[in-house]
Amino acid sequence: MGIIEAKDVKYSYTSEENITPALTGVDLEVERGGFVAIIGHNGSGKSTFAKHINALLEPDSGSVIVDGMDTADEKNVWDIRAKAGMVFQNPDNQLVATIVEEDVAFGPENIGVPPEEIRKRVDEALKIVDMTEYAERAPHMLSGGQKQRVAIAGVLAMQPDIIVFDEPTAMLDPEGRDEVMDKVKMLGEQGKTIVFITHYMEEALEAENVAVMTGGQVVKIGAPREVFTDLPALEEAGLMPPPHISLYHRLKNKGIDIGQCPLTVDELADGIAEKLADRKPGETPSIKRSEKKTQGGTAVSLKNLSYTYMPGTPFEAKAVDDISIDIGKSEFLGIIGHTGSGKTTLISLLAGLLKPMEGAVEIGGEDIGEKRYDRKKLRRHVGVVFQYPEHQLFEETVYKDIAFGPGKIGVSEAETARRVRHAMELMELDFEAMKDLSPFELSGGQKRRVAIAGVLAMQPEVLILDEPVAGLDPQGRTHLMNLINHLNDEGATIIMITHSMDDLAENARRVLVLENGRLVMDDTPNKVFARGEELQKIGLDTPYVSKIAAALNERGISVPRDVVRLGDLEACLVREGEAADD
């Protein structure tokens, strides 16, 4: 008998106008001390099911039994919540106090733990997540990874046997993701039962078992190797494996079969090296990256740009420090840096949301900081999609929300209607079915698409995106990146902040690297990501393809060390395979 037993669980979200099924018959058993990852597309029911485990939601039918307690029985609710803790995607939604140690104490206080025991639990929890030295710090002064560790400490202080993680790394930089995953694995080793929801397939590889959800049901469950070997099942669920496993499948289709599905980059590299051991020696193949041509001319110019938060106080922090760059028309520029490196401040200055303390931002040859500059003109030139675009929604209907921007800059009603329809089509939103719905009744993924459509309806020449694909499933990520590339092909200048090195490797033509507000690298993706050791020293990562290439070269398989695209690496290895067969 498992510590979690879900049997034919069904649940629908209801409003005055709609009934939306979210779970259509979930069956899942989790053993005590087990580590189960749950993967699935946006809207597959993962988060809804997670909320059933600690009785935040009650099934419409079926049952969820947690350590022998039925979650539908009201008298069990508080015991279940003490037994099953939950860590959410955005730590800001879980932190409630002004001091870290007070936040960690909040849960135990609410279940009546004696004060002396609370003190002991808080100290122990902070020690486990390596946050003791931050006990008296304000949570809002912490990095994203540190905030998430505080949220985990708050759950640990409740001393649960089960911890449910609902996409806890979705909004974190590579260093923050590693921090959180290290703690998750440590808790599993200590005997905690872990239920881990993620859109990062490589994180699911850390689990003992992986459950695939689609359509409100668990459609497959098994060990990671078994699940990720079944490519058709993943594709049917709207998912795709991690890049090294994708390469394994692609090579297999080209006649390079290395045997069992590799769980790690090293396993893949070992298999390829053994398979190609008899190849003829040759020169390292070169990669010629085909680049789209820009229109020519400058879209945005930054001149000695600087910005400091809370100047003259003990918390003074220089977020942007003397940055000068030109961004070309129709360029695709990526910006990376660890949490707190100045990325979001930089794009806020670019968008005119902050005024430079030193230097200037010029768009179309005009300084947007000048008093005489027309701010409406800026909104025609520049559109911004924030990290949580769904927080930009505020109107009564989807149509009104998307139409708001064009209306504010004087676009006619007829043209606004055309723009709204076109923007919704681009975002794959059904115009007739959705235009009169409240945006607040939509799913999380739909809200995000409506918010982005509102920016696209402005038809900006420069589109700034802050973590646009964070929290999206692989299919959603692919669709949105295809759309961004389409807009770039149509002439829009793209400026994108992301923690996904793979997305930049595949799509950007230029990458900026920020550290502590300063620009430390500015080059093509190939050249930036070839400096992997430097990136790691400042808390960043390299694309998965770079890791695979490095592992292959260590084993004597000659591939370009600056290769960053999966298709390019595949082509190199297929040529190596052909040489082995000659």
URFENTA-V465894 format. One record per backbone hydrogen bond with DSSP energy under -0.5 kcal/mol. CO is the residue of the C=O (numbers start at 0). NH is the residue of the N-H. E is the energy in kcal/mol with one decimal. If there is no record, write none. Layout:
BEGIN
CO;NH;E / CO;NH;E
END
This chain:
BEGIN
2;66;-3.2 / 3;29;-2.4 / 4;6;-0.5 / 4;64;-2.7 / 5;27;-1.8 / 6;62;-1.9 / 8;24;-1.6 / 8;25;-2.0 / 9;59;-2.7 / 9;60;-1.4 / 10;21;-2.9 / 10;22;-2.4 / 12;19;-3.4 / 17;14;-2.8 / 18;20;-0.6 / 19;12;-2.7 / 22;10;-2.2 / 25;8;-2.1 / 27;5;-3.2 / 29;2;-1.4 / 29;3;-1.7 / 30;33;-2.3 / 33;193;-2.9 / 34;207;-1.9 / 34;208;-1.7 / 35;195;-3.0 / 36;38;-0.5 / 36;210;-3.3 / 37;197;-1.7 / 38;212;-2.9 / 40;43;-2.0 / 43;215;-1.4 / 44;48;-2.5 / 45;49;-2.3 / 46;50;-1.9 / 47;51;-0.7 / 48;51;-1.1 / 48;52;-1.0 / 49;52;-0.8 / 49;53;-0.8 / 50;55;-2.0 / 50;56;-1.7 / 51;54;-1.1 / 60;9;-2.3 / 62;6;-2.6 / 63;65;-0.5 / 63;70;-2.5 / 64;4;-2.3 / 64;66;-0.6 / 65;68;-1.9 / 68;65;-3.0 / 69;72;-1.5 / 71;73;-0.7 / 72;75;-2.2 / 73;76;-1.1 / 75;79;-2.7 / 76;80;-2.3 / 77;81;-1.5 / 78;82;-1.4 / 79;83;-2.9 / 82;84;-0.6 / 82;160;-1.3 / 82;161;-2.5 / 84;163;-3.0 / 86;165;-3.2 / 88;90;-0.7 / 89;92;-1.8 / 90;93;-1.8 / 90;94;-1.5 / 98;102;-2.0 / 99;103;-2.2 / 100;104;-1.5 / 101;105;-0.7 / 102;105;-0.8 / 102;106;-0.5 / 103;107;-0.5 / 104;108;-2.2 / 105;109;-1.7 / 106;110;-0.9 / 107;110;-0.7 / 107;112;-2.4 / 108;111;-1.3 / 113;116;-0.6 / 113;117;-2.3 / 114;118;-2.3 / 115;119;-1.4 / 116;120;-2.5 / 117;121;-2.9 / 118;122;-2.1 / 119;123;-2.2 / 120;124;-2.8 / 121;125;-2.6 / 122;126;-1.7 / 123;127;-2.1 / 124;128;-1.6 / 125;130;-3.1 / 125;131;-0.6 / 126;129;-1.2 / 130;133;-1.5 / 131;134;-1.8 / 133;136;-2.0 / 134;100;-2.6 / 136;99;-2.3 / 137;140;-2.0 / 138;141;-2.0 / 142;146;-2.6 / 143;147;-2.2 / 144;148;-1.7 / 145;149;-2.0 / 146;150;-2.4 / 147;151;-2.1 / 148;152;-2.3 / 149;153;-2.4 / 150;154;-1.5 / 151;155;-2.7 / 152;156;-2.3 / 154;157;-1.4 / 154;159;-0.6 / 155;158;-2.2 / 160;192;-2.9 / 161;84;-2.7 / 162;164;-0.6 / 162;194;-2.2 / 163;86;-3.0 / 163;165;-0.6 / 164;166;-0.9 / 164;196;-3.3 / 166;169;-1.2 / 168;171;-1.6 / 172;176;-2.7 / 173;177;-2.3 / 174;178;-2.2 / 175;179;-2.3 / 176;180;-2.7 / 177;181;-2.3 / 178;182;-1.6 / 179;183;-2.4 / 180;184;-2.6 / 181;185;-2.0 / 182;186;-2.4 / 183;187;-2.1 / 184;188;-2.2 / 185;189;-1.3 / 186;191;-2.1 / 187;190;-1.6 / 191;193;-0.6 / 192;162;-2.8 / 193;35;-2.8 / 193;195;-0.5 / 194;164;-3.2 / 194;196;-0.6 / 195;37;-2.6 / 196;166;-1.9 / 198;200;-0.9 / 199;202;-1.2 / 199;203;-1.2 / 200;204;-0.9 / 202;205;-1.6 / 203;206;-1.5 / 208;36;-2.7 / 209;221;-1.7 / 210;38;-2.7 / 210;212;-0.5 / 211;218;-2.7 / 211;219;-1.2 / 212;40;-0.6 / 213;216;-1.3 / 215;23;-1.8 / 215;24;-0.6 / 216;213;-2.1 / 216;218;-0.7 / 219;211;-3.4 / 221;209;-3.3 / 222;226;-2.4 / 223;227;-2.8 / 224;228;-0.9 / 225;229;-0.9 / 226;229;-0.6 / 228;230;-1.8 / 229;233;-1.7 / 230;234;-2.6 / 231;235;-2.3 / 232;236;-1.3 / 233;238;-2.9 / 234;237;-1.6 / 236;40;-0.6 / 237;474;-1.0 / 241;244;-0.8 / 241;245;-2.5 / 242;246;-2.5 / 243;247;-1.5 / 244;248;-2.2 / 245;249;-2.5 / 246;250;-2.9 / 247;251;-2.0 / 248;252;-2.0 / 249;253;-0.8 / 250;253;-0.5 / 250;255;-3.0 / 251;254;-1.5 / 254;256;-0.9 / 255;257;-0.6 / 263;267;-2.0 / 264;268;-2.8 / 265;269;-2.7 / 266;270;-2.2 / 267;271;-2.6 / 268;272;-2.6 / 269;273;-2.1 / 270;274;-2.2 / 271;275;-2.5 / 273;276;-1.0 / 275;278;-1.8 / 285;287;-0.5 / 286;288;-0.8 / 287;289;-0.6 / 296;328;-1.9 / 298;363;-1.1 / 299;326;-3.3 / 300;361;-3.1 / 301;303;-0.5 / 301;324;-1.0 / 302;359;-1.9 / 304;322;-2.3 / 305;356;-1.9 / 305;357;-1.4 / 306;318;-1.6 / 306;319;-1.9 / 308;316;-2.0 / 309;312;-1.4 / 312;315;-1.8 / 316;308;-2.9 / 316;318;-0.9 / 319;306;-2.5 / 319;321;-0.5 / 322;304;-2.8 / 324;301;-3.4 / 325;327;-0.5 / 326;298;-2.8 / 326;299;-1.8 / 327;330;-1.6 / 328;294;-1.1 / 328;295;-0.7 / 330;332;-0.6 / 330;493;-2.8 / 331;508;-2.5 / 331;509;-1.3 / 332;495;-2.9 / 333;511;-3.1 / 334;497;-1.4 / 335;513;-2.6 / 337;340;-2.0 / 340;516;-2.4 / 341;345;-2.3 / 342;346;-2.1 / 343;347;-1.9 / 344;348;-1.9 / 345;349;-2.2 / 346;350;-2.2 / 347;352;-2.4 / 347;353;-1.4 / 348;351;-1.1 / 357;305;-2.1 / 359;302;-2.7 / 360;367;-2.4 / 361;300;-2.7 / 362;365;-1.4 / 365;362;-2.5 / 365;367;-0.7 / 366;369;-1.4 / 369;372;-1.5 / 372;374;-0.7 / 373;376;-0.5 / 373;377;-1.1 / 374;378;-1.6 / 375;379;-1.3 / 376;380;-1.6 / 377;381;-3.1 / 379;460;-0.6 / 380;460;-0.7 / 380;461;-3.0 / 382;463;-3.2 / 383;385;-0.6 / 384;465;-2.9 / 385;388;-0.8 / 387;390;-2.3 / 388;391;-2.2 / 389;392;-1.2 / 396;400;-2.1 / 397;401;-2.2 / 398;402;-2.4 / 399;403;-1.0 / 401;405;-0.5 / 402;406;-2.0 / 403;407;-1.7 / 404;408;-1.0 / 405;408;-0.6 / 405;410;-2.4 / 406;409;-1.2 / 411;415;-2.8 / 412;416;-2.5 / 413;417;-1.8 / 414;418;-2.6 / 415;419;-2.8 / 416;420;-2.2 / 417;421;-2.4 / 418;422;-2.9 / 419;423;-2.3 / 420;424;-2.2 / 421;425;-2.4 / 422;426;-1.7 / 423;428;-3.2 / 424;427;-1.5 / 428;430;-0.7 / 429;433;-1.9 / 430;434;-2.3 / 433;397;-0.5 / 433;436;-1.6 / 434;398;-2.5 / 436;397;-2.1 / 437;440;-1.7 / 438;441;-1.0 / 442;446;-2.6 / 443;447;-1.9 / 444;448;-1.8 / 445;449;-2.4 / 446;450;-2.5 / 447;451;-2.2 / 448;452;-2.3 / 449;453;-1.9 / 450;454;-1.1 / 451;455;-2.5 / 452;456;-2.2 / 454;457;-1.3 / 455;458;-2.0 / 460;492;-3.0 / 461;382;-2.7 / 461;463;-0.6 / 462;494;-2.5 / 463;384;-2.9 / 464;466;-0.7 / 464;496;-3.1 / 466;469;-0.9 / 468;471;-2.1 / 472;476;-2.9 / 473;477;-2.4 / 474;478;-2.4 / 475;479;-2.4 / 476;480;-2.6 / 477;481;-2.3 / 478;482;-2.1 / 479;483;-2.6 / 480;484;-2.3 / 481;485;-2.1 / 482;486;-2.5 / 483;487;-2.1 / 484;488;-2.5 / 485;489;-1.7 / 486;491;-2.4 / 487;490;-1.4 / 491;493;-0.5 / 492;462;-3.2 / 493;332;-3.3 / 494;464;-2.8 / 495;334;-2.6 / 496;466;-2.3 / 498;500;-1.0 / 499;503;-1.5 / 500;504;-2.5 / 501;505;-2.0 / 502;506;-1.6 / 503;507;-1.6 / 509;333;-3.0 / 510;522;-1.9 / 511;335;-2.6 / 512;519;-2.8 / 512;520;-1.2 / 514;517;-2.0 / 516;320;-3.2 / 517;514;-2.4 / 517;519;-0.7 / 520;512;-2.3 / 522;510;-3.1 / 523;527;-2.6 / 524;528;-2.7 / 525;529;-0.9 / 527;530;-1.5 / 529;531;-0.7 / 530;534;-2.0 / 531;535;-2.5 / 532;536;-1.6 / 533;537;-0.8 / 534;537;-0.9 / 534;539;-2.6 / 535;538;-1.6 / 538;174;-1.0 / 542;546;-1.6 / 543;547;-2.3 / 544;548;-2.7 / 545;549;-2.3 / 546;550;-2.2 / 547;551;-2.3 / 548;552;-2.4 / 549;553;-1.9 / 550;554;-0.7 / 551;554;-0.9 / 551;556;-2.5 / 552;555;-1.6 / 555;557;-0.8 / 556;558;-0.8 / 557;284;-0.5 / 559;562;-1.4 / 564;568;-2.1 / 565;569;-2.5 / 566;570;-2.1 / 567;571;-2.0 / 568;572;-2.2 / 569;573;-2.4 / 570;574;-2.0 / 571;575;-2.1 / 572;576;-2.5 / 573;577;-2.2 / 574;578;-2.0 / 575;579;-1.7 / 576;580;-1.4 / 577;581;-1.2
END
